[in-house]
C-alpha cells in the first residue's frame, strides 16, 4: 500500500508492481534520513525504513519504504510528510510504501535500511 500527498491530503492506493532500483543517498538524502530517524525513534510502530529509487507501475521516483508492526497508518504518513517538508522543497512529496514481507525481501537486495530497531 502506498500513500501519496496531493495538496493537503493523502491519496492511498495499492501498488501491484514495484521494482526497487537502488538506494537513494547523498547529502540532502542524509539530512532527510537523519530527520526521519529522529521521528522513527519516537514511534514504536516503525521497525525498518529504506529510502530507495523505485519504479511503481509506470512511474519512477524516490520512495520511503517502511516495515511496521501494525501495517499502514495515515498518522505515520502525515508525520513523514511534515519531516520531509522541513528538509525539502514543500512543493514536492515523498511517496510512502508500507512494505509486505516479499517487497522487503526484494528491497534488501539493492538497499540497506537507514533506520532499524
PENORUR-V7420 format. One line per field, one symbol per residue. ss: DSSP state (2 for helix, 1 for strand, 0 for the rest). psi: psi as a letter, one per 40 degrees, with the letter a starting at -180 (. if undefined). burial: b if it has 16 or more other C-alpha atoms within 10 Angstrom, else e. A space follows every 10 residues. Layout:
ss->???
psi->???
burial->???
This chain:
ss->0111110011 1110000111 1110002222 2222222222 2000011111 1111110011 1111111100 0002222222 2222222000 0000111100 2222222000 0000110
psi->hiihhhbeih hhihhdhhhh dihhiadddd dddddddddd deheehdiii hihihhbeii ihhhhhhide ahhddddddd dddddedihe eiihhhhhhi dddddddede iiiehi.
burial->ebbbbeeeeb eeeeeeebeb bbbbeeeeee ebbebbbeeb eeeebbbbbb bbbbbbeeee ebbbbbbbee ebeeebbbeb bebbbebbee eebbbbbbbe eebbeebeee bbbbbee
